[in-house]
Amino acid sequence: MENMSQPPSRIKFTTHLVGWMIFFFAPVILSPVRDIGTYFSEPGVISSLVVRNILLISLFYVNLFYLTPKFFTAKKPLTFFVSIGILIFIVGAANFYIHEMLAGPLEGPPDRPPGPPDMPPDGFGPGPRDGAGSGPHHRRLMLASPFFSSLLLSALVATASTLSVMWNNWVQARAEEQERTLQKVAAELSVLKLQISPHFLFNTLNNIRWLVRSNSEYAEPALVKLSQLLRYVLYQSGQDQVPLEKEVAHLQDYISLQKMRLPENRSLDFAIKGELQHKRIVPLLLIPIVENFFKHGDFSNGAASIIELTVDNNQLAFRTVNRISRKSPEGEFGGESGIGMENVKRRLELHYPKNHVLKRYAEDNSYFVNLEINLF
């Protein structure tokens, strides 16, 4: 599979071509305007420039494609530094002698001629600069000898190619790490989705079994509701996000099914506030909260029970309050165990990182769940 972090070949080729053109013409561009014509009037200078740059380009790519990947990246530093050192010396020396033969000798730092102390050095003051070897390609302000300068330039080119390999390797490693992370998250989300369906089906079938035993007339409407719920799970759970209206309708169907087993005098409403249109949410995110609400709640003796969903712009608030059933182990409902709530917690971390707040706590024999999500 092609690494998407690497630029296309045409872009890489164009980048290298432009870089070498800048490198090739830099001595001409940086020369004084009055001296530019000299580069084009003396064939030896042009020939020297072309041949020396070809050697430097060869050094760059030999190091880029062979020495650095084979030795430096492979953790053979001694072999790499010996090899690149020899190559730098060969190219630097060759460039020096090629220029000596084709363009004439390069002068080192100009010596200060005898004269008054305030007289500027030769080549820096006003007036003509006559004599052999006084052209712009000969007279330079050099901080070191021409031979050492040639070696230094070769070393800089080799260093640039090594840094280029290191940069590309770092970018590729980072992209591969991100790809592995994405694949891991995708796999984890798939597992979490697979957990929802059997967990949901198991709880729902248990409720229907209870309904059939207690009152057989509820069996048919309960199975109709179950088919609607399973249709939603089957066709919507595979999507990344679904319209909020559909998710809320799914919750309403589930609540209607659960209310069949509540005492007849027990009223339970699902309060919805705000506009649901044009909002999207991760599918089956809220249903485990409602499952736990019914599974572990005490709905006898007029115990307060609240399910409320509020939408304000892109902020969704979902709240449930119910009395804890004595038959429900505290750790199952109020602690960190339980497949359903752990599933919700992890999916929130993956889908809404830093864009959600989930609070669960028990107080006065009641259990509270407050969830806030920025739907952005």
Summary of the structure (lengths in Angstrom):
residues: 376
radius of gyration: 38.7
end to end distance: 33.0
largest distance: 121.3
contacts: 1023
relative contact order: 0.07
helix: 58%
strand: 12%
